[in-house]
Amino acid sequence: MGVDRNCCYRGHDCAHRSFSKNKLVEDIFGTLAFLPLIYPYEPWRFKHDKHHAKTNMLSEDTAWHPILKAEFDSSPLLRKAIIFGYGPFRPWMSITHWWLWHFDLKKFKPNEVRRVKISLACVFAFIIIGWPLIIYKAGITGWIKLWLMPWLVYHFWMSTFTMVHHTAPHIPFKASDEWDATRAQLNGTVHCNYPCWIEILCHDINVHIPHHISPRIPSYNLREAHRSLQQNWGQYLNEANWSWLLMKTIMTTCHVYNKDRYYVPFDEIAPEESQPVTFLRKVMPDCA
């Protein structure tokens, strides 16, 4: 699991062109680094670049934007799925994002489609060759232990970190005509301090504000960049210490978009259908 996560961070640096001076080397290594996670590298790179270019833009950002009221009201079945997805299943929502955003050719520009197809071919080749080999050597149980469970743990890890980076009740998402790039990159993401043992494992990805100021800063230079931002722009930065109260606030409050309040919780809009969120509010601790 640690190897997979480390490869993913290096693949992430490849996508931002901060791993090597040779783009071909970055594309090859990025593709290989993402394969064990069956993540298609090029589709992820295109969508992730859009996330950085449109951070906190309401409809255009591709990561953790609030649920739109029209979407929430569109059908009872979708509403229930959204309540569970942005409630108790939120730490695994990157699985839904992985499936919806990276395998649909219609979501990409014509000049991107060829690269997307190559990445998809690599992913499907890994599934066709890699999964049978694991099953042949270790059986179905071995496939569950050696691939599926680490994959689910990885998505829990990634969903939780990115959720904390990009969700806070006081940070607005803006429509394109109100959006300001400088404010969004400097003030629109959260730097979170985690317990020491987590800090060691996460390769400084929690040092997230400088990563949005300049995505080409490699992960090993993020802390130095953050110290510089603190000295020069500290009053504009959003910083937090990890706590159960922080997680509870995100998972039980930050739901449906509201222009004035930024977020409205599900159980305020649809109390009879929001039992999963009500349950979380009861069982999650308030420890700050």
C-alpha positions in Angstrom: 0.0 0.0 0.0 2.8 2.4 0.8 4.5 1.6 -2.5 1.3 2.2 -4.4 0.7 5.5 -2.6 4.3 6.7 -3.2 4.1 5.8 -6.9 0.8 7.7 -7.1 2.5 10.9 -5.7 5.3 10.5 -8.2 2.8 10.0 -10.9 1.0 13.2 -9.7 4.3 15.1 -10.0 4.6 13.7 -13.6 1.2 15.0 -14.5 2.3 18.5 -13.3 5.6 18.3 -15.2 7.6 18.5 -12.0 9.2 15.0 -12.1 11.6 15.2 -15.0 12.7 17.6 -17.8 11.7 15.0 -20.3 7.9 14.9 -20.9 8.0 11.4 -22.5 9.7 10.1 -19.4 7.0 11.7 -17.3 4.2 10.3 -19.4 5.6 6.8 -19.3 6.4 6.8 -15.6 3.0 8.4 -14.8 1.2 5.8 -16.8 3.1 3.0 -15.1 2.6 4.5 -11.6 -1.1 4.8 -12.0 -1.6 1.3 -13.5 -1.9 -0.7 -10.2 -4.7 1.6 -9.2 -6.4 1.1 -12.7 -6.3 4.9 -13.0 -5.9 6.0 -16.6 -3.1 8.6 -16.4 -3.9 10.9 -19.3 -7.7 11.4 -18.5 -6.7 12.0 -14.9 -4.1 14.6 -16.0 -6.5 16.5 -18.3 -9.2 16.7 -15.6 -6.7 17.4 -12.8 -5.3 20.3 -14.9 -8.8 21.7 -15.2 -9.3 21.4 -11.5 -6.1 23.6 -11.0 -7.1 26.1 -13.6 -10.7 26.4 -12.3 -10.3 25.9 -8.6 -13.5 26.7 -6.7 -15.4 27.6 -9.9 -18.8 26.2 -9.2 -19.5 24.2 -12.4 -16.1 23.9 -14.0 -14.0 22.6 -11.1 -13.8 18.8 -11.2 -13.1 18.2 -7.5 -15.5 18.3 -4.5 -17.7 21.2 -5.6 -21.0 21.5 -3.7 -24.1 19.7 -4.9 -26.4 21.9 -6.9 -30.0 22.2 -5.7 -31.4 21.4 -9.2 -29.3 18.2 -9.2 -30.4 17.3 -5.7 -34.1 17.7 -6.7 -33.8 16.0 -10.1 -34.9 12.5 -8.9 -35.6 10.7 -5.7 -33.2 7.9 -6.5 -30.4 10.3 -7.3 -31.1 12.3 -4.2 -30.8 9.2 -2.0 -27.5 8.3 -3.8 -26.1 11.8 -3.3 -27.1 11.8 0.4 -25.2 8.6 1.0 -22.3 9.6 -1.2 -21.7 13.0 0.4 -22.6 11.5 3.8 -21.3 8.2 5.2 -19.7 7.1 1.9 -17.9 10.4 1.4 -14.4 8.9 2.2 -14.8 6.6 -0.8 -16.4 9.1 -3.2 -13.2 9.2 -5.3 -14.3 5.8 -6.7 -17.4 7.5 -8.2 -15.3 10.3 -9.5 -12.8 7.8 -11.0 -15.5 6.1 -12.9 -17.6 9.1 -14.0 -14.8 11.4 -15.1 -12.0 9.2 -16.6 -13.7 6.6 -18.9 -16.1 8.7 -20.9 -14.6 9.9 -24.1 -17.3 12.5 -24.5 -15.8 14.4 -21.6 -12.6 15.2 -23.4 -11.6 17.6 -26.2 -11.0 16.2 -29.7 -7.2 16.8 -29.4 -7.2 14.9 -26.1 -9.0 11.8 -27.2 -6.0 9.9 -28.7 -4.0 10.2 -25.5 -7.1 9.2 -23.5 -7.6 6.1 -25.6 -3.9 5.0 -25.1 -4.3 5.4 -21.3 -7.5 3.4 -21.3 -5.9 0.7 -23.4 -3.1 0.4 -20.8 -5.6 0.2 -17.9 -7.7 -2.5 -19.6 -4.5 -4.4 -20.5 -3.5 -4.3 -16.9 -6.9 -5.7 -15.8 -6.9 -8.4 -18.5 -3.3 -9.5 -17.7 -2.7 -8.5 -14.1 -5.9 -9.6 -12.4 -5.8 -13.2 -13.9 -2.1 -13.5 -12.9 -2.9 -12.5 -9.3 -5.8 -14.9 -9.2 -3.7 -17.7 -10.8 -1.0 -17.2 -8.1 -3.1 -16.4 -5.1 -6.7 -17.2 -5.9 -9.8 -15.0 -5.6 -9.0 -14.5 -1.9 -5.5 -13.4 -2.8 -6.9 -10.9 -5.3 -9.1 -9.5 -2.7 -6.3 -9.2 -0.2 -3.5 -8.1 -2.6 -5.4 -5.8 -4.9 -9.0 -5.0 -3.9 -8.5 -4.1 -0.3 -5.4 -1.9 -0.9 -7.4 -0.2 -3.7 -10.2 0.6 -1.3 -7.8 1.8 1.3 -6.1 4.0 -1.2 -9.4 5.6 -2.3 -10.3 6.2 1.4 -7.0 7.9 1.8 -7.3 10.0 -1.3 -10.9 10.9 -0.8 -10.3 12.0 2.8 -7.3 14.1 2.0 -8.8 15.9 -1.1 -12.0 16.4 0.8 -10.2 18.2 3.6 -8.2 20.2 1.0 -11.2 21.5 -0.8 -14.2 21.6 1.6 -14.8 24.2 4.3 -18.0 25.9 5.3 -16.5 29.4 5.0 -14.8 28.9 1.6 -17.1 29.7 -1.3 -17.4 28.2 -4.7 -18.2 30.9 -7.2 -20.0 31.1 -10.6 -17.6 31.9 -13.5 -18.7 35.5 -13.7 -17.8 36.1 -10.0 -14.7 33.9 -9.8 -11.3 35.4 -9.2 -8.3 33.2 -10.0 -5.9 34.8 -7.5 -8.3 34.6 -4.6 -9.3 31.0 -5.5 -5.7 29.7 -5.6 -4.5 31.6 -2.5 -7.6 31.5 -0.3 -9.7 28.6 -1.8 -7.9 25.6 -0.4 -7.0 24.4 3.1 -3.7 23.5 4.6 -4.3 20.9 7.2 -1.9 19.8 9.9 -2.2 16.1 10.7 -0.8 13.9 13.5 3.0 13.3 13.0 2.5 9.6 11.9 0.2 10.7 9.1 2.4 13.6 8.0 5.3 11.1 7.5 3.1 8.9 5.3 1.4 11.5 3.1 4.5 12.9 1.3 3.4 16.5 2.1 0.3 16.4 0.0 -1.5 18.1 2.9 0.7 21.2 2.2 -1.8 22.1 -0.4 -1.9 25.8 -0.9 1.5 26.2 -2.6 0.5 23.3 -4.8 -2.3 25.4 -6.1 -0.3 28.5 -6.4 2.2 26.7 -8.6 1.4 23.0 -9.5 4.9 22.5 -10.8 6.5 22.7 -7.3 7.6 19.1 -6.6 6.2 17.6 -3.4 9.5 17.7 -1.6 9.6 21.5 -1.9 6.1 22.2 -0.7 6.9 22.9 2.9 9.5 25.5 2.1 7.1 27.2 -0.3 4.4 27.2 2.4 6.7 28.9 4.9 7.3 31.6 2.3 3.5 32.0 1.8 3.0 32.2 5.5 5.6 35.0 5.8 4.2 37.1 2.9 0.5 36.2 2.6 -0.3 34.5 5.9 -3.5 36.6 6.5 -5.1 35.1 3.4 -4.3 31.4 4.0 -6.8 28.9 5.4 -5.0 26.5 7.8 -6.6 23.9 10.1 -5.5 21.2 12.5 -7.1 17.8 11.8 -9.8 16.8 14.3 -12.9 14.8 14.5 -14.9 18.0 14.7 -13.3 19.1 11.4 -14.4 15.8 9.7 -17.8 16.0 11.2 -18.4 19.5 10.0 -17.4 18.6 6.5 -19.4 15.4 6.3 -22.6 16.7 8.0 -22.7 20.3 6.9 -21.0 20.9 3.5 -23.5 19.7 1.1 -25.8 21.8 -1.1 -24.7 25.0 -2.8 -26.2 28.3 -1.5 -24.9 31.6 -2.9 -25.2 33.4 0.5 -24.4 30.6 3.0 -22.1 28.6 0.6 -23.4 25.3 2.0 -26.7 24.0 3.3 -26.8 20.5 4.9 -29.0 17.8 3.4 -31.1 17.4 6.5 -32.2 21.1 6.4 -33.5 20.6 2.9 -34.8 17.1 3.0 -35.0 16.0 6.7 -37.1 12.9 6.2 -34.6 11.5 3.7 -31.4 12.5 5.4 -31.1 9.8 8.1 -27.6 8.9 7.1 -26.4 12.4 7.8 -28.5 12.6 11.0 -26.8 9.4 12.1 -23.3 10.8 11.4 -24.1 13.9 13.4 -25.1 11.7 16.4 -22.2 9.2 16.3 -19.2 11.3 15.2 -17.3 12.9 18.1 -17.0 16.7 18.5 -13.4 16.5 19.7 -11.5 19.6 18.4 
